[in-house]
Amino acid sequence: MLKRELRKKYKKLRAEISPTKASDLSLILVNTLLQIPIWDFFYFHTFLSIEEKNEVDTLPLITLLQGKDKNVVVPKVIGKNTMENYLLTDNTSLKLSDWGVPEPVDGIEIPETKIDVVFVPLLAFDLQGNRVGYGKGFYDTFLNKCGKETVKIGLSFFNAEDEPISDINENDIKLDYCVTPERIYEF
């Protein structure tokens, strides 16, 4: 299936989930993450959810990470396909971007090479670990700058597409895992 078809399909499916159901599913996802062997790592990068797009709520994930004394790193878009990454602390001020994404105003910048685990936003994924995002390329550019050992974990309300994504290109970065409310996929 083509990425544009999957974007349309999964935007519609996500829009049909009630806020209460999305919150419940997000909590299930976070509890499921405890089964993945990532808890010895130090720097965890996560996206901050766009409420209007009914994304997986990462606030419970951030609470879990902070409760385990992990360093939480969040992105800020700074240009075409480019993000900077900042340590999320009690003093971090967040501001909504033009796209409705909460972003840090400033703070302690963390280089990509220090990040051990990345929780990756997505709309859809397939059984090979390919993902479909919003199509701007921010995460593929970012993941290309991370270390080769960085663990990439997608978070999705929906299971994998059985049919492979047909228009993958050489810049697309595969996931190592994807977690849904029903299961963990390992690639």
Phi, psi and omega per residue, in radians:
M1 nan 2.594 -3.138
L2 -1.417 2.619 -3.129
K3 -1.001 -0.767 -3.083
R4 -1.102 -0.622 3.098
E5 -1.178 -0.720 3.132
L6 -1.172 -0.690 3.098
R7 -1.009 -0.841 -3.129
K8 -1.073 -0.825 -3.107
K9 -1.065 -0.834 -3.029
Y10 -1.411 -0.451 2.991
K11 -1.105 -0.727 3.120
K12 -1.143 -0.811 -3.135
L13 -1.072 -0.736 3.126
R14 -1.147 -0.661 -3.135
A15 -1.116 -0.406 -3.123
E16 -1.449 -0.148 3.131
I17 -1.479 2.288 3.116
S18 -1.240 2.706 3.087
P19 -0.985 -0.672 3.120
T20 -1.130 -0.781 3.127
K21 -1.120 -0.738 3.122
A22 -1.056 -0.723 3.114
S23 -1.112 -0.786 3.125
D24 -1.089 -0.787 3.139
L25 -1.130 -0.643 3.119
S26 -1.104 -0.704 3.098
L27 -1.131 -0.705 3.087
I28 -1.074 -0.770 3.121
L29 -1.010 -0.809 -3.104
V30 -1.103 -0.752 3.109
N31 -1.115 -0.619 3.116
T32 -1.156 -0.582 3.135
L33 -1.027 -0.432 -3.136
L34 -1.079 -0.331 -3.130
Q35 -1.439 -0.238 -3.098
I36 -1.541 2.383 -3.088
P37 -1.352 1.258 -3.104
I38 -2.166 0.028 -2.897
W39 -1.431 -0.026 3.035
D40 -1.586 -0.106 -3.134
F41 -1.384 2.951 -2.971
F42 -1.976 -0.823 -3.089
Y43 -1.871 2.094 -3.108
F44 -2.074 2.124 3.133
H45 -1.731 2.297 3.059
T46 -2.397 2.591 3.003
F47 -1.308 2.721 3.012
L48 -1.789 2.243 -2.956
S49 -1.144 2.513 3.006
I50 -1.633 1.853 -3.042
E51 -1.012 -0.744 -3.090
E52 -1.141 -0.388 -3.117
K53 -1.706 0.125 3.060
N54 0.973 0.700 3.103
E55 -1.278 2.864 2.999
V56 -0.945 2.286 3.134
D57 -1.351 2.039 -3.109
T58 -1.587 -0.032 3.116
L59 -1.047 -0.780 3.070
P60 -1.075 -0.592 3.088
L61 -1.135 -0.793 3.128
I62 -1.072 -0.731 3.109
T63 -1.069 -0.767 3.110
L64 -1.071 -0.843 -3.118
L65 -1.070 -0.798 3.135
Q66 -1.142 -0.611 3.089
G67 -1.153 -0.424 3.092
K68 -1.686 0.239 3.126
D69 1.011 0.675 3.077
K70 -1.653 2.678 3.044
N71 -1.477 2.124 -3.141
V72 -1.741 2.249 -3.110
V73 -2.070 2.359 -3.130
V74 -2.210 2.654 -3.052
P75 -1.576 2.763 2.992
K76 -2.435 2.179 3.120
V77 -1.271 2.290 -3.129
I78 -2.125 -0.067 -3.130
G79 3.067 -2.993 -3.124
K80 -1.057 2.049 3.099
N81 1.035 0.353 -3.054
T82 -2.213 2.393 3.091
M83 -2.251 2.632 2.897
E84 -1.880 2.777 -3.047
N85 -2.219 2.281 -3.038
Y86 -2.173 2.495 3.056
L87 -1.139 2.280 3.111
L88 -1.569 2.030 -3.139
T89 -2.180 3.077 3.086
D90 -1.084 -0.407 -3.101
N91 -1.643 -0.016 -3.095
T92 -1.257 2.154 3.043
S93 -1.586 2.343 3.110
L94 -1.954 2.555 3.120
K95 -2.403 2.464 3.105
L96 -1.270 2.299 3.072
S97 -1.354 3.108 3.099
D98 -1.075 -0.410 3.134
W99 -1.601 0.039 -3.130
G100 1.458 0.289 3.140
V101 -1.632 2.197 3.023
P102 -1.153 2.247 -3.126
E103 -2.339 2.591 3.064
P104 -1.179 2.455 3.095
V105 -1.259 -0.777 3.093
D106 -2.830 -2.953 3.120
G107 2.487 -2.737 -3.118
I108 -1.556 1.978 -3.126
E109 -1.358 2.400 3.140
I110 -2.009 2.166 3.123
P111 -1.186 2.602 -3.115
E112 -0.973 -0.629 -3.071
T113 -1.177 -0.265 3.103
K114 -1.527 -0.262 -3.023
I115 -1.368 2.208 -3.092
D116 -1.588 -0.689 -3.067
V117 -2.347 2.388 3.084
V118 -2.150 2.171 2.988
F119 -1.591 2.024 -2.933
V120 -1.792 2.256 3.048
P121 -1.283 2.652 3.101
L122 -2.818 2.866 3.009
L123 -1.769 -0.695 -3.101
A124 -2.656 2.860 3.066
F125 -2.669 2.841 3.127
D126 -2.026 3.120 -3.064
L127 -1.243 -0.139 3.094
Q128 -1.658 -0.065 -3.134
G129 1.611 0.132 3.054
N130 -1.376 2.511 -3.110
R131 -2.148 2.755 3.018
V132 -2.110 2.112 3.051
G133 -1.813 -2.630 -3.127
Y134 -1.443 -0.114 3.020
G135 1.658 0.161 -3.125
K136 -1.589 -0.294 3.074
G137 1.487 0.108 -3.103
F138 -1.060 -0.829 -3.071
Y139 -1.278 -0.614 3.088
D140 -1.132 -0.723 3.091
T141 -1.090 -0.804 3.135
F142 -1.093 -0.841 -3.100
L143 -1.126 -0.522 3.070
N144 -1.138 -0.438 3.138
K145 -1.540 -0.278 3.133
C146 -1.288 2.883 3.095
G147 -1.156 2.743 -3.128
K148 -1.106 -0.449 -3.106
E149 -1.546 -0.060 3.139
T150 -1.044 2.267 -3.140
V151 -1.508 2.214 -3.093
K152 -1.925 2.066 -3.063
I153 -2.147 2.053 3.051
G154 -1.442 2.617 3.087
L155 -2.141 2.151 -3.062
S156 -2.508 2.490 3.016
F157 -1.295 -0.300 -2.988
F158 -2.071 2.706 3.107
N159 -1.314 2.972 -3.102
A160 -1.141 2.625 2.980
E161 -1.285 2.301 3.119
D162 -1.195 -0.669 -3.131
E163 -1.427 2.313 3.140
P164 -1.086 2.591 3.032
I165 -1.202 2.168 -2.934
S166 -1.550 -0.319 -3.078
D167 -1.978 0.822 3.059
I168 -1.289 2.482 3.062
N169 -2.117 3.058 -3.019
E170 -1.158 -0.313 3.117
N171 -1.532 -0.191 -3.137
D172 -1.287 2.265 -3.113
I173 -1.765 2.265 3.130
K174 -1.373 2.706 3.059
L175 -1.444 2.734 2.977
D176 -1.598 -0.607 3.114
Y177 -2.477 2.772 2.866
C178 -2.444 2.328 -3.105
V179 -1.949 2.265 3.052
T180 -2.125 2.994 3.083
P181 -1.092 -0.375 -3.077
E182 -1.690 -0.456 -3.062
R183 -2.932 2.996 3.025
I184 -1.899 2.225 3.014
Y185 -1.734 2.352 3.072
E186 -2.097 2.274 -3.070
F187 -1.955 nan nan
